[in-house]
Amino acid sequence: MLIGIDGNEANVPQRVGSNFYAYEIIHALSRLNSQYQYLIYLKRPPLPDLPPSNLGWHYRVLRPGRLWTQWRLPLDLYLYPRRLQLFYTPGHYAPRSAPVPTLVTILDLAFLHYPSLFLKTKRGVAQLKTWTEYSVQQAAYVFTISQHTQTDVITTYHKPINQVGVAYPGIDLAHFRPPDAAAVKTVCRRYHLQPPYLLSVGTLQPRKNLTRLHSAFLSLPPKGRRLNWVIVGKLGWLMADFNQELARSPKKSQIQRLGYVPNQDLPALYAGSAATLAVGIDEGFGLPPAEALACAALVVVSRSGALPEVVGSAGFYVDPYSVTSIRHGIMAAVSQSPSAKAARHRLGINHVKKFNWDQTAKVIEAKFHELTL
């Protein structure tokens, strides 16, 4: 049986968010000893780090165009000589029409609840809103990346509960694990970091709540004033005001922006931090705090969205709308005794073991099997 997958989210060189999820899911599906064959649809030839073609894994490149998902892809699905059984999109943009049942993965619906935090134009928000609604409504099944998003999809779109499930992102525990002190020292030296530092990781966008985080950083009490703040992540959207804010920050000498950092350096950055901060608004999951826990870092997170699912009892929780609460959370984390830190580290490492890409791929393929019986 042949399953089609839209692989475009994965076929980019620098992967964050939905790109990273699609990339890992595609790799995990390719590793399964599967009864299915997979046909991965792309607008451009596959990058070298995507799974190689073999008897059960093939790529089909359709030239890009403005109406690729609306017209080019659907036309090929109808005309392709080998009939697919299902088509899966690991993102919000399912084909506008398909001759077979479709499945999608929805990361979150924060763009509906907080549209001002996302795209510059009303047209962009409207397009995302319209396409997500269509993708969910026409899907035979919807995967979400957390129970939080699952509930949101069911409530928002009135989708039957038996058509919406959770396929958590995974953590590569062979990579994200506590590094030795020498590795931490090497990476800190590479990026000219001065411990002790607080760490933020993720695409820079309004939802990450960096303006309030900056205010909390400025207001740290004397015990926290030696802390530096390291910001990792490529520039996203609507961040001009934040950029100006940092440029005139009274503590700008203690703030370091690294931009995009390769995956291999993240474990040492997490482990070297006094605390990793994830105080965003309505996160659909939150890979950075999960990765940080796997590397034996302390995490300060919002008491909202999916973050309580992600970090469990290992996190220090804050109200993302309160600078005072964020400040208190930071100080609670960095003031832990060595024994209390060790206990949190154990809690975190044990908690994130359940986030496994291979298990997630099995969940997805089990649904493929159910729908093709």
Secondary structure, DSSP 8 states (H G I E B T S, - for coil): -EEEEE-TTTSSSS--THHHHHHHHHHHHHHS--SSEEEEEESS---TTS---BTTEEEEE----TTIIIIIHHHHHHH-SS--SEEEESSS---S--SS-EEEEE---HHHH-GGGS-SSHHHHHHHHHHHHHHHHH-SEEEESSHHHHHHHHHHH---GGGEEE------TTTSS---HHHHHHHHHHTT--SSEEEEES-B-GGG-HHHHHHHHHT--GGGTT-EEEEES-B-SS-HHHHHHHHT-TTGGGEEEEES--GGGHHHHHHHSSEEEE--SS-S--HHHHHHHHTT--EEEESSTTHHHHHGGGSEEE-TT-HHHHHHHHHHHHT--HHHHHHHHHHHHHHGGG--HHHHHHHHHHHHHHHT-
